[in-house]
């Protein structure tokens, strides 16, 4: 039973792969000065890059968990998400309002995906 670790750090790994399933760490925007839509777009680009590095893509998403700091920003986050998600292949998803680790972060997204066959 092998486990692959992509971009491991001292505290956590960005992607762990086990039995053909990719588990991504929660992603936040690199430029936290952006608004909710901008932060969401940045996060989705990061997710694309991490999935590609680990052998998958957004058309293989299985699940997503999204945290937003204020449900007033739900529509802005969803607009970016809807433009990004693979047509006809949306994952199961949960979205909740939560206080994130840093006040400048407005969105955090964590996904699970299948490896490409």
N, C-alpha and C positions, 0 to 999 in steps of 0.2 A: 504494500500500500504506500504509494509515493505521494508526497505533498510538495508542491513547488511554491516558492516564495518569490514574488516579483517586487522589487524596490523595498526591501526590508529596511526598517529604521530601528532605532533603539527602543521605541515604545510600541510600534505597530508596523505591519506590512501593508502596502497599498493594494496588492492582489495576492490571494492565496488560491491555488488550484488543487482540487482533489477529485479524483474519479470523474474527470470531465466537466466539473462544475467550477466556475470562477466566482469568487467572493471578493468584491471590492470594498475597501474601507470607505467610510463616509467622506465625500469630497466637498470642499468649500472653495469659494472663489479666491484666486490669487490676488486679484485687484478688488479689494473690499470697498473701494470708493464707488463702485458701480451700483446702480439701482437693482431691484429684485430681478427684473428681466435680464439685465446684463450679467449679474452674478450667476443666474441659472444657465445662461448661454456658456459662460466660462466653464462651469462645472460639467456641462454636457460634453464640451470639447475635451476636457480632461478624461471623462469616462470613455469617450471614443478612443483616445490615445492608449489608455490603460487596457481596454479590451483588446485592441489591436496587438499590443505588445504581448499579451498573454494568449493570443490565438482565438479571438472571438470578435464579435461586433454587436451593435445594438439590435440587429434582427434576431439575435439569440438570447435576448433578455428573458429572464424567468420572473424576477421580482424586483420591485423598487420600494424603498422607504424614503420619504421626503419629509424633511422638517423645515418649516417656515417660522420665522419669529413673530409674524403677525398675519392672521388670516385675511386681513385687508389686502395683502399682497398675493393671495392665492391665484387670482386671475392673471396677474403678470407672470407668475411662475408657470402657470398652465399654458399660457400663450407660447412661451419658449419651449416647454416640454412638448406640446402638441406639434410644433413645427419640426421638432427633432425626432420624435419616436418613429420607428419604422412602420409605414402604413400597413395595417392589417396584422401587426405583430406586437401590440402593446403588452407589457408584462402585467402581472397582478401588481397592485400598488396600494400603498397606504400613505396618507399625508396628514401630518399632525402639526399643531402649533407648539413650539417649544422654545425655551431660552437656550441659545447655543453657547459654545465655550467662549466666544469673543463677541462683544456687542455689535461690532461692525459686520459680522457675518449675518446675512439675511436668510440664507438657504443652505441646507446641507442635503446631499443625496447619496444614498448607498444602494448599490444594485448587486444582483446575483445573475449570472448568465451561464448558458451552456457553451462549452467549447465547440468550435466548428468541427463538423464531421470530416 
